[in-house]
Amino acid sequence: MFEIDQWAFSGIDGQISLHKWQKTIDLITGLFSAPSGYIVQATSKGYRVVIRSN
């Protein structure tokens, strides 16, 4: 599982498929006819956009 206070996609660990997340956010954006979509991660270090729609 994810470490709570570490950035997602910061290392190559093989647990997360960036391609699958990209397809998911593109699908969500299309379903809601939104101009853009984002997945944002929050840690004690701040916020970071993990994935944005293409």
PDBQT receptor file of N, H, CA, C and O in Angstrom, charges set to zero:
ATOM      1  N   MET A   1       0.839  -1.181   0.000  1.00  0.00    +0.000 N 
ATOM      2  CA  MET A   1       0.000   0.000   0.000  1.00  0.00    +0.000 C 
ATOM      3  C   MET A   1       0.878   1.236   0.000  1.00  0.00    +0.000 C 
ATOM      4  O   MET A   1       2.104   1.135   0.053  1.00  0.00    +0.000 OA
ATOM      5  N   PHE A   2       0.257   2.394  -0.059  1.00  0.00    +0.000 N 
ATOM      6  H   PHE A   2      -0.739   2.476  -0.102  1.00  0.00    +0.000 HD
ATOM      7  CA  PHE A   2       0.988   3.650  -0.105  1.00  0.00    +0.000 C 
ATOM      8  C   PHE A   2       1.494   4.066   1.269  1.00  0.00    +0.000 C 
ATOM      9  O   PHE A   2       0.841   3.828   2.285  1.00  0.00    +0.000 OA
ATOM     10  N   GLU A   3       2.648   4.679   1.284  1.00  0.00    +0.000 N 
ATOM     11  H   GLU A   3       3.179   4.872   0.459  1.00  0.00    +0.000 HD
ATOM     12  CA  GLU A   3       3.114   5.343   2.487  1.00  0.00    +0.000 C 
ATOM     13  C   GLU A   3       2.336   6.653   2.588  1.00  0.00    +0.000 C 
ATOM     14  O   GLU A   3       2.223   7.375   1.597  1.00  0.00    +0.000 OA
ATOM     15  N   ILE A   4       1.811   6.966   3.737  1.00  0.00    +0.000 N 
ATOM     16  H   ILE A   4       1.902   6.379   4.542  1.00  0.00    +0.000 HD
ATOM     17  CA  ILE A   4       0.941   8.121   3.905  1.00  0.00    +0.000 C 
ATOM     18  C   ILE A   4       1.665   9.429   3.631  1.00  0.00    +0.000 C 
ATOM     19  O   ILE A   4       1.077  10.346   3.059  1.00  0.00    +0.000 OA
ATOM     20  N   ASP A   5       2.912   9.533   4.020  1.00  0.00    +0.000 N 
ATOM     21  H   ASP A   5       3.390   8.787   4.485  1.00  0.00    +0.000 HD
ATOM     22  CA  ASP A   5       3.599  10.819   3.919  1.00  0.00    +0.000 C 
ATOM     23  C   ASP A   5       4.681  10.835   2.832  1.00  0.00    +0.000 C 
ATOM     24  O   ASP A   5       5.671  11.557   2.953  1.00  0.00    +0.000 OA
ATOM     25  N   GLN A   6       4.493  10.041   1.774  1.00  0.00    +0.000 N 
ATOM     26  H   GLN A   6       3.689   9.454   1.676  1.00  0.00    +0.000 HD
ATOM     27  CA  GLN A   6       5.427  10.062   0.651  1.00  0.00    +0.000 C 
ATOM     28  C   GLN A   6       4.659  10.323  -0.624  1.00  0.00    +0.000 C 
ATOM     29  O   GLN A   6       3.488   9.962  -0.742  1.00  0.00    +0.000 OA
ATOM     30  N   TRP A   7       5.330  10.958  -1.588  1.00  0.00    +0.000 N 
ATOM     31  H   TRP A   7       6.282  11.251  -1.492  1.00  0.00    +0.000 HD
ATOM     32  CA  TRP A   7       4.696  11.270  -2.860  1.00  0.00    +0.000 C 
ATOM     33  C   TRP A   7       4.460  10.005  -3.674  1.00  0.00    +0.000 C 
ATOM     34  O   TRP A   7       5.317   9.123  -3.729  1.00  0.00    +0.000 OA
ATOM     35  N   ALA A   8       3.311   9.924  -4.296  1.00  0.00    +0.000 N 
ATOM     36  H   ALA A   8       2.615  10.640  -4.252  1.00  0.00    +0.000 HD
ATOM     37  CA  ALA A   8       3.037   8.824  -5.223  1.00  0.00    +0.000 C 
ATOM     38  C   ALA A   8       3.873   9.033  -6.477  1.00  0.00    +0.000 C 
ATOM     39  O   ALA A   8       4.171  10.172  -6.836  1.00  0.00    +0.000 OA
ATOM     40  N   PHE A   9       4.247   7.974  -7.134  1.00  0.00    +0.000 N 
ATOM     41  H   PHE A   9       4.005   7.048  -6.843  1.00  0.00    +0.000 HD
ATOM     42  CA  PHE A   9       5.012   7.999  -8.380  1.00  0.00    +0.000 C 
ATOM     43  C   PHE A   9       6.407   8.597  -8.215  1.00  0.00    +0.000 C 
ATOM     44  O   PHE A   9       7.008   9.022  -9.202  1.00  0.00    +0.000 OA
ATOM     45  N   SER A  10       6.930   8.639  -7.001  1.00  0.00    +0.000 N 
ATOM     46  H   SER A  10       6.442   8.293  -6.200  1.00  0.00    +0.000 HD
ATOM     47  CA  SER A  10       8.263   9.219  -6.809  1.00  0.00    +0.000 C 
ATOM     48  C   SER A  10       9.369   8.208  -7.069  1.00  0.00    +0.000 C 
ATOM     49  O   SER A  10      10.525   8.592  -7.249  1.00  0.00    +0.000 OA
ATOM     50  N   GLY A  11       9.039   6.939  -7.093  1.00  0.00    +0.000 N 
ATOM     51  H   GLY A  11       8.100   6.627  -6.947  1.00  0.00    +0.000 HD
ATOM     52  CA  GLY A  11      10.032   5.902  -7.347  1.00  0.00    +0.000 C 
ATOM     53  C   GLY A  11       9.435   4.801  -8.189  1.00  0.00    +0.000 C 
ATOM     54  O   GLY A  11       8.217   4.721  -8.353  1.00  0.00    +0.000 OA
ATOM     55  N   ILE A  12      10.272   3.973  -8.709  1.00  0.00    +0.000 N 
ATOM     56  H   ILE A  12      11.261   4.038  -8.575  1.00  0.00    +0.000 HD
ATOM     57  CA  ILE A  12       9.802   2.865  -9.526  1.00  0.00    +0.000 C 
ATOM     58  C   ILE A  12       9.673   1.648  -8.627  1.00  0.00    +0.000 C 
ATOM     59  O   ILE A  12      10.666   1.008  -8.282  1.00  0.00    +0.000 OA
ATOM     60  N   ASP A  13       8.435   1.337  -8.251  1.00  0.00    +0.000 N 
ATOM     61  H   ASP A  13       7.629   1.858  -8.531  1.00  0.00    +0.000 HD
ATOM     62  CA  ASP A  13       8.219   0.183  -7.375  1.00  0.00    +0.000 C 
ATOM     63  C   ASP A  13       7.304  -0.857  -8.012  1.00  0.00    +0.000 C 
ATOM     64  O   ASP A  13       7.094  -1.931  -7.449  1.00  0.00    +0.000 OA
ATOM     65  N   GLY A  14       6.760  -0.538  -9.185  1.00  0.00    +0.000 N 
ATOM     66  H   GLY A  14       6.930   0.335  -9.642  1.00  0.00    +0.000 HD
ATOM     67  CA  GLY A  14       5.924  -1.501  -9.893  1.00  0.00    +0.000 C 
ATOM     68  C   GLY A  14       4.533  -1.685  -9.328  1.00  0.00    +0.000 C 
ATOM     69  O   GLY A  14       3.787  -2.533  -9.820  1.00  0.00    +0.000 OA
ATOM     70  N   GLN A  15       4.152  -0.924  -8.311  1.00  0.00    +0.000 N 
ATOM     71  H   GLN A  15       4.758  -0.236  -7.911  1.00  0.00    +0.000 HD
ATOM     72  CA  GLN A  15       2.834  -1.096  -7.705  1.00  0.00    +0.000 C 
ATOM     73  C   GLN A  15       1.766  -0.240  -8.377  1.00  0.00    +0.000 C 
ATOM     74  O   GLN A  15       0.580  -0.559  -8.293  1.00  0.00    +0.000 OA
ATOM     75  N   ILE A  16       2.160   0.823  -9.029  1.00  0.00    +0.000 N 
ATOM     76  H   ILE A  16       3.123   1.082  -9.097  1.00  0.00    +0.000 HD
ATOM     77  CA  ILE A  16       1.198   1.763  -9.595  1.00  0.00    +0.000 C 
ATOM     78  C   ILE A  16       1.392   1.815 -11.104  1.00  0.00    +0.000 C 
ATOM     79  O   ILE A  16       2.512   1.997 -11.582  1.00  0.00    +0.000 OA
ATOM     80  N   SER A  17       0.317   1.659 -11.847  1.00  0.00    +0.000 N 
ATOM     81  H   SER A  17      -0.593   1.511 -11.458  1.00  0.00    +0.000 HD
ATOM     82  CA  SER A  17       0.377   1.788 -13.296  1.00  0.00    +0.000 C 
ATOM     83  C   SER A  17      -0.049   3.200 -13.671  1.00  0.00    +0.000 C 
ATOM     84  O   SER A  17      -1.232   3.537 -13.619  1.00  0.00    +0.000 OA
ATOM     85  N   LEU A  18       0.913   4.013 -14.043  1.00  0.00    +0.000 N 
ATOM     86  H   LEU A  18       1.874   3.740 -14.084  1.00  0.00    +0.000 HD
ATOM     87  CA  LEU A  18       0.628   5.395 -14.425  1.00  0.00    +0.000 C 
ATOM     88  C   LEU A  18      -0.327   5.436 -15.611  1.00  0.00    +0.000 C 
ATOM     89  O   LEU A  18      -1.191   6.309 -15.689  1.00  0.00    +0.000 OA
ATOM     90  N   HIS A  19      -0.170   4.492 -16.531  1.00  0.00    +0.000 N 
ATOM     91  H   HIS A  19       0.532   3.783 -16.467  1.00  0.00    +0.000 HD
ATOM     92  CA  HIS A  19      -1.033   4.434 -17.709  1.00  0.00    +0.000 C 
ATOM     93  C   HIS A  19      -2.500   4.203 -17.311  1.00  0.00    +0.000 C 
ATOM     94  O   HIS A  19      -3.399   4.823 -17.880  1.00  0.00    +0.000 OA
ATOM     95  N   LYS A  20      -2.739   3.330 -16.354  1.00  0.00    +0.000 N 
ATOM     96  H   LYS A  20      -2.008   2.826 -15.892  1.00  0.00    +0.000 HD
ATOM     97  CA  LYS A  20      -4.115   3.062 -15.904  1.00  0.00    +0.000 C 
ATOM     98  C   LYS A  20      -4.722   4.282 -15.227  1.00  0.00    +0.000 C 
ATOM     99  O   LYS A  20      -5.895   4.585 -15.443  1.00  0.00    +0.000 OA
ATOM    100  N   TRP A  21      -3.944   4.988 -14.410  1.00  0.00    +0.000 N 
ATOM    101  H   TRP A  21      -2.990   4.742 -14.235  1.00  0.00    +0.000 HD
ATOM    102  CA  TRP A  21      -4.443   6.204 -13.771  1.00  0.00    +0.000 C 
ATOM    103  C   TRP A  21      -4.763   7.261 -14.816  1.00  0.00    +0.000 C 
ATOM    104  O   TRP A  21      -5.759   7.975 -14.701  1.00  0.00    +0.000 OA
ATOM    105  N   GLN A  22      -3.902   7.359 -15.851  1.00  0.00    +0.000 N 
ATOM    106  H   GLN A  22      -3.093   6.779 -15.944  1.00  0.00    +0.000 HD
ATOM    107  CA  GLN A  22      -4.144   8.341 -16.912  1.00  0.00    +0.000 C 
ATOM    108  C   GLN A  22      -5.434   8.021 -17.651  1.00  0.00    +0.000 C 
ATOM    109  O   GLN A  22      -6.222   8.924 -17.930  1.00  0.00    +0.000 OA
ATOM    110  N   LYS A  23      -5.662   6.757 -17.972  1.00  0.00    +0.000 N 
ATOM    111  H   LYS A  23      -5.021   6.023 -17.746  1.00  0.00    +0.000 HD
ATOM    112  CA  LYS A  23      -6.900   6.367 -18.644  1.00  0.00    +0.000 C 
ATOM    113  C   LYS A  23      -8.112   6.666 -17.759  1.00  0.00    +0.000 C 
ATOM    114  O   LYS A  23      -9.153   7.092 -18.258  1.00  0.00    +0.000 OA
ATOM    115  N   THR A  24      -7.978   6.445 -16.449  1.00  0.00    +0.000 N 
ATOM    116  H   THR A  24      -7.132   6.099 -16.044  1.00  0.00    +0.000 HD
ATOM    117  CA  THR A  24      -9.078   6.690 -15.515  1.00  0.00    +0.000 C 
ATOM    118  C   THR A  24      -9.450   8.155 -15.462  1.00  0.00    +0.000 C 
ATOM    119  O   THR A  24     -10.631   8.490 -15.548  1.00  0.00    +0.000 OA
ATOM    120  N   ILE A  25      -8.472   9.040 -15.323  1.00  0.00    +0.000 N 
ATOM    121  H   ILE A  25      -7.513   8.768 -15.253  1.00  0.00    +0.000 HD
ATOM    122  CA  ILE A  25      -8.787  10.469 -15.229  1.00  0.00    +0.000 C 
ATOM    123  C   ILE A  25      -9.305  11.000 -16.557  1.00  0.00    +0.000 C 
ATOM    124  O   ILE A  25     -10.152  11.894 -16.572  1.00  0.00    +0.000 OA
ATOM    125  N   ASP A  26      -8.812  10.466 -17.676  1.00  0.00    +0.000 N 
ATOM    126  H   ASP A  26      -8.124   9.741 -17.664  1.00  0.00    +0.000 HD
ATOM    127  CA  ASP A  26      -9.349  10.872 -18.978  1.00  0.00    +0.000 C 
ATOM    128  C   ASP A  26     -10.801  10.429 -19.125  1.00  0.00    +0.000 C 
ATOM    129  O   ASP A  26     -11.620  11.175 -19.663  1.00  0.00    +0.000 OA
ATOM    130  N   LEU A  27     -11.135   9.218 -18.653  1.00  0.00    +0.000 N 
ATOM    131  H   LEU A  27     -10.470   8.612 -18.216  1.00  0.00    +0.000 HD
ATOM    132  CA  LEU A  27     -12.502   8.721 -18.703  1.00  0.00    +0.000 C 
ATOM    133  C   LEU A  27     -13.431   9.572 -17.835  1.00  0.00    +0.000 C 
ATOM    134  O   LEU A  27     -14.519   9.945 -18.273  1.00  0.00    +0.000 OA
ATOM    135  N   ILE A  28     -13.012   9.874 -16.624  1.00  0.00    +0.000 N 
ATOM    136  H   ILE A  28     -12.128   9.571 -16.268  1.00  0.00    +0.000 HD
ATOM    137  CA  ILE A  28     -13.829  10.691 -15.712  1.00  0.00    +0.000 C 
ATOM    138  C   ILE A  28     -14.075  12.071 -16.311  1.00  0.00    +0.000 C 
ATOM    139  O   ILE A  28     -15.193  12.585 -16.261  1.00  0.00    +0.000 OA
ATOM    140  N   THR A  29     -13.037  12.665 -16.874  1.00  0.00    +0.000 N 
ATOM    141  H   THR A  29     -12.129  12.247 -16.915  1.00  0.00    +0.000 HD
ATOM    142  CA  THR A  29     -13.168  13.988 -17.489  1.00  0.00    +0.000 C 
ATOM    143  C   THR A  29     -14.165  13.938 -18.643  1.00  0.00    +0.000 C 
ATOM    144  O   THR A  29     -14.989  14.840 -18.792  1.00  0.00    +0.000 OA
ATOM    145  N   GLY A  30     -14.094  12.893 -19.456  1.00  0.00    +0.000 N 
ATOM    146  H   GLY A  30     -13.424  12.160 -19.335  1.00  0.00    +0.000 HD
ATOM    147  CA  GLY A  30     -15.019  12.745 -20.572  1.00  0.00    +0.000 C 
ATOM    148  C   GLY A  30     -16.452  12.520 -20.126  1.00  0.00    +0.000 C 
ATOM    149  O   GLY A  30     -17.378  13.083 -20.709  1.00  0.00    +0.000 OA
ATOM    150  N   LEU A  31     -16.647  11.696 -19.087  1.00  0.00    +0.000 N 
ATOM    151  H   LEU A  31     -15.895  11.239 -18.612  1.00  0.00    +0.000 HD
ATOM    152  CA  LEU A  31     -17.997  11.414 -18.591  1.00  0.00    +0.000 C 
ATOM    153  C   LEU A  31     -18.704  12.662 -18.082  1.00  0.00    +0.000 C 
ATOM    154  O   LEU A  31     -19.915  12.813 -18.247  1.00  0.00    +0.000 OA
ATOM    155  N   PHE A  32     -17.942  13.550 -17.467  1.00  0.00    +0.000 N 
ATOM    156  H   PHE A  32     -16.959  13.428 -17.333  1.00  0.00    +0.000 HD
ATOM    157  CA  PHE A  32     -18.527  14.768 -16.912  1.00  0.00    +0.000 C 
ATOM    158  C   PHE A  32     -18.387  15.963 -17.845  1.00  0.00    +0.000 C 
ATOM    159  O   PHE A  32     -18.728  17.086 -17.475  1.00  0.00    +0.000 OA
ATOM    160  N   SER A  33     -17.882  15.723 -19.063  1.00  0.00    +0.000 N 
ATOM    161  H   SER A  33     -17.605  14.811 -19.364  1.00  0.00    +0.000 HD
ATOM    162  CA  SER A  33     -17.654  16.802 -20.046  1.00  0.00    +0.000 C 
ATOM    163  C   SER A  33     -16.900  17.965 -19.418  1.00  0.00    +0.000 C 
ATOM    164  O   SER A  33     -17.191  19.132 -19.681  1.00  0.00    +0.000 OA
ATOM    165  N   ALA A  34     -15.942  17.626 -18.595  1.00  0.00    +0.000 N 
ATOM    166  H   ALA A  34     -15.707  16.678 -18.381  1.00  0.00    +0.000 HD
ATOM    167  CA  ALA A  34     -15.146  18.655 -17.911  1.00  0.00    +0.000 C 
ATOM    168  C   ALA A  34     -13.978  19.085 -18.804  1.00  0.00    +0.000 C 
ATOM    169  O   ALA A  34     -13.428  18.264 -19.538  1.00  0.00    +0.000 OA
ATOM    170  N   PRO A  35     -13.600  20.347 -18.747  1.00  0.00    +0.000 N 
ATOM    171  CA  PRO A  35     -12.470  20.801 -19.565  1.00  0.00    +0.000 C 
ATOM    172  C   PRO A  35     -11.135  20.209 -19.097  1.00  0.00    +0.000 C 
ATOM    173  O   PRO A  35     -10.192  20.098 -19.880  1.00  0.00    +0.000 OA
ATOM    174  N   SER A  36     -11.061  19.832 -17.825  1.00  0.00    +0.000 N 
ATOM    175  H   SER A  36     -11.827  19.922 -17.188  1.00  0.00    +0.000 HD
ATOM    176  CA  SER A  36      -9.841  19.210 -17.304  1.00  0.00    +0.000 C 
ATOM    177  C   SER A  36     -10.178  18.431 -16.042  1.00  0.00    +0.000 C 
ATOM    178  O   SER A  36     -11.228  18.634 -15.432  1.00  0.00    +0.000 OA
ATOM    179  N   GLY A  37      -9.273  17.539 -15.658  1.00  0.00    +0.000 N 
ATOM    180  H   GLY A  37      -8.420  17.374 -16.153  1.00  0.00    +0.000 HD
ATOM    181  CA  GLY A  37      -9.450  16.754 -14.444  1.00  0.00    +0.000 C 
ATOM    182  C   GLY A  37      -8.101  16.509 -13.796  1.00  0.00    +0.000 C 
ATOM    183  O   GLY A  37      -7.082  16.415 -14.480  1.00  0.00    +0.000 OA
ATOM    184  N   TYR A  38      -8.096  16.406 -12.488  1.00  0.00    +0.000 N 
ATOM    185  H   TYR A  38      -8.923  16.482 -11.931  1.00  0.00    +0.000 HD
ATOM    186  CA  TYR A  38      -6.852  16.238 -11.746  1.00  0.00    +0.000 C 
ATOM    187  C   TYR A  38      -7.045  15.257 -10.602  1.00  0.00    +0.000 C 
ATOM    188  O   TYR A  38      -8.127  15.173 -10.020  1.00  0.00    +0.000 OA
ATOM    189  N   ILE A  39      -5.999  14.520 -10.286  1.00  0.00    +0.000 N 
ATOM    190  H   ILE A  39      -5.120  14.588 -10.759  1.00  0.00    +0.000 HD
ATOM    191  CA  ILE A  39      -5.923  13.759  -9.053  1.00  0.00    +0.000 C 
ATOM    192  C   ILE A  39      -4.822  14.434  -8.247  1.00  0.00    +0.000 C 
ATOM    193  O   ILE A  39      -3.675  14.519  -8.684  1.00  0.00    +0.000 OA
ATOM    194  N   VAL A  40      -5.194  14.911  -7.061  1.00  0.00    +0.000 N 
ATOM    195  H   VAL A  40      -6.126  14.842  -6.707  1.00  0.00    +0.000 HD
ATOM    196  CA  VAL A  40      -4.270  15.674  -6.223  1.00  0.00    +0.000 C 
ATOM    197  C   VAL A  40      -3.955  14.867  -4.975  1.00  0.00    +0.000 C 
ATOM    198  O   VAL A  40      -4.848  14.294  -4.351  1.00  0.00    +0.000 OA
ATOM    199  N   GLN A  41      -2.682  14.828  -4.619  1.00  0.00    +0.000 N 
ATOM    200  H   GLN A  41      -1.956  15.293  -5.126  1.00  0.00    +0.000 HD
ATOM    201  CA  GLN A  41      -2.245  14.115  -3.409  1.00  0.00    +0.000 C 
ATOM    202  C   GLN A  41      -1.839  15.140  -2.354  1.00  0.00    +0.000 C 
ATOM    203  O   GLN A  41      -1.155  16.119  -2.652  1.00  0.00    +0.000 OA
ATOM    204  N   ALA A  42      -2.268  14.899  -1.128  1.00  0.00    +0.000 N 
ATOM    205  H   ALA A  42      -2.824  14.103  -0.887  1.00  0.00    +0.000 HD
ATOM    206  CA  ALA A  42      -1.903  15.765  -0.005  1.00  0.00    +0.000 C 
ATOM    207  C   ALA A  42      -1.052  14.975   0.980  1.00  0.00    +0.000 C 
ATOM    208  O   ALA A  42      -1.394  13.848   1.340  1.00  0.00    +0.000 OA
ATOM    209  N   THR A  43       0.056  15.567   1.415  1.00  0.00    +0.000 N 
ATOM    210  H   THR A  43       0.333  16.482   1.122  1.00  0.00    +0.000 HD
ATOM    211  CA  THR A  43       0.888  15.010   2.474  1.00  0.00    +0.000 C 
ATOM    212  C   THR A  43       1.219  16.149   3.428  1.00  0.00    +0.000 C 
ATOM    213  O   THR A  43       0.786  17.283   3.223  1.00  0.00    +0.000 OA
ATOM    214  N   SER A  44       1.976  15.850   4.456  1.00  0.00    +0.000 N 
ATOM    215  H   SER A  44       2.328  14.928   4.623  1.00  0.00    +0.000 HD
ATOM    216  CA  SER A  44       2.383  16.923   5.374  1.00  0.00    +0.000 C 
ATOM    217  C   SER A  44       3.342  17.894   4.687  1.00  0.00    +0.000 C 
ATOM    218  O   SER A  44       3.580  18.991   5.193  1.00  0.00    +0.000 OA
ATOM    219  N   LYS A  45       3.896  17.496   3.537  1.00  0.00    +0.000 N 
ATOM    220  H   LYS A  45       3.703  16.605   3.126  1.00  0.00    +0.000 HD
ATOM    221  CA  LYS A  45       4.815  18.353   2.784  1.00  0.00    +0.000 C 
ATOM    222  C   LYS A  45       4.073  19.322   1.877  1.00  0.00    +0.000 C 
ATOM    223  O   LYS A  45       4.671  20.268   1.363  1.00  0.00    +0.000 OA
ATOM    224  N   GLY A  46       2.783  19.102   1.673  1.00  0.00    +0.000 N 
ATOM    225  H   GLY A  46       2.297  18.334   2.091  1.00  0.00    +0.000 HD
ATOM    226  CA  GLY A  46       1.985  19.982   0.814  1.00  0.00    +0.000 C 
ATOM    227  C   GLY A  46       1.111  19.177  -0.142  1.00  0.00    +0.000 C 
ATOM    228  O   GLY A  46       0.811  18.008   0.101  1.00  0.00    +0.000 OA
ATOM    229  N   TYR A  47       0.711  19.828  -1.235  1.00  0.00    +0.000 N 
ATOM    230  H   TYR A  47       0.955  20.778  -1.432  1.00  0.00    +0.000 HD
ATOM    231  CA  TYR A  47      -0.149  19.224  -2.243  1.00  0.00    +0.000 C 
ATOM    232  C   TYR A  47       0.614  19.079  -3.545  1.00  0.00    +0.000 C 
ATOM    233  O   TYR A  47       1.525  19.851  -3.842  1.00  0.00    +0.000 OA
ATOM    234  N   ARG A  48       0.221  18.064  -4.326  1.00  0.00    +0.000 N 
ATOM    235  H   ARG A  48      -0.519  17.436  -4.085  1.00  0.00    +0.000 HD
ATOM    236  CA  ARG A  48       0.854  17.872  -5.624  1.00  0.00    +0.000 C 
ATOM    237  C   ARG A  48      -0.150  17.214  -6.564  1.00  0.00    +0.000 C 
ATOM    238  O   ARG A  48      -0.872  16.298  -6.170  1.00  0.00    +0.000 OA
ATOM    239  N   VAL A  49      -0.191  17.688  -7.811  1.00  0.00    +0.000 N 
ATOM    240  H   VAL A  49       0.395  18.432  -8.131  1.00  0.00    +0.000 HD
ATOM    241  CA  VAL A  49      -1.022  17.063  -8.824  1.00  0.00    +0.000 C 
ATOM    242  C   VAL A  49      -0.315  15.790  -9.266  1.00  0.00    +0.000 C 
ATOM    243  O   VAL A  49       0.811  15.830  -9.760  1.00  0.00    +0.000 OA
ATOM    244  N   VAL A  50      -0.985  14.673  -9.084  1.00  0.00    +0.000 N 
ATOM    245  H   VAL A  50      -1.901  14.640  -8.683  1.00  0.00    +0.000 HD
ATOM    246  CA  VAL A  50      -0.404  13.385  -9.434  1.00  0.00    +0.000 C 
ATOM    247  C   VAL A  50      -0.661  13.077 -10.902  1.00  0.00    +0.000 C 
ATOM    248  O   VAL A  50       0.256  12.686 -11.625  1.00  0.00    +0.000 OA
ATOM    249  N   ILE A  51      -1.894  13.248 -11.344  1.00  0.00    +0.000 N 
ATOM    250  H   ILE A  51      -2.639  13.566 -10.757  1.00  0.00    +0.000 HD
ATOM    251  CA  ILE A  51      -2.285  12.988 -12.725  1.00  0.00    +0.000 C 
ATOM    252  C   ILE A  51      -3.216  14.101 -13.170  1.00  0.00    +0.000 C 
ATOM    253  O   ILE A  51      -4.064  14.551 -12.400  1.00  0.00    +0.000 OA
ATOM    254  N   ARG A  52      -3.061  14.547 -14.414  1.00  0.00    +0.000 N 
ATOM    255  H   ARG A  52      -2.372  14.181 -15.040  1.00  0.00    +0.000 HD
ATOM    256  CA  ARG A  52      -4.011  15.496 -14.988  1.00  0.00    +0.000 C 
ATOM    257  C   ARG A  52      -4.500  14.923 -16.312  1.00  0.00    +0.000 C 
ATOM    258  O   ARG A  52      -3.826  14.102 -16.933  1.00  0.00    +0.000 OA
ATOM    259  N   SER A  53      -5.682  15.366 -16.735  1.00  0.00    +0.000 N 
ATOM    260  H   SER A  53      -6.229  16.033 -16.230  1.00  0.00    +0.000 HD
ATOM    261  CA  SER A  53      -6.236  14.847 -17.981  1.00  0.00    +0.000 C 
ATOM    262  C   SER A  53      -5.418  15.342 -19.163  1.00  0.00    +0.000 C 
ATOM    263  O   SER A  53      -4.808  16.410 -19.114  1.00  0.00    +0.000 OA
ATOM    264  N   ASN A  54      -5.416  14.548 -20.224  1.00  0.00    +0.000 N 
ATOM    265  H   ASN A  54      -5.911  13.681 -20.264  1.00  0.00    +0.000 HD
ATOM    266  CA  ASN A  54      -4.696  14.942 -21.452  1.00  0.00    +0.000 C 
ATOM    267  C   ASN A  54      -5.464  15.945 -22.247  1.00  0.00    +0.000 C 
ATOM    268  O   ASN A  54      -5.003  16.379 -23.303  1.00  0.00    +0.000 OA
TER     269      ASN A  54
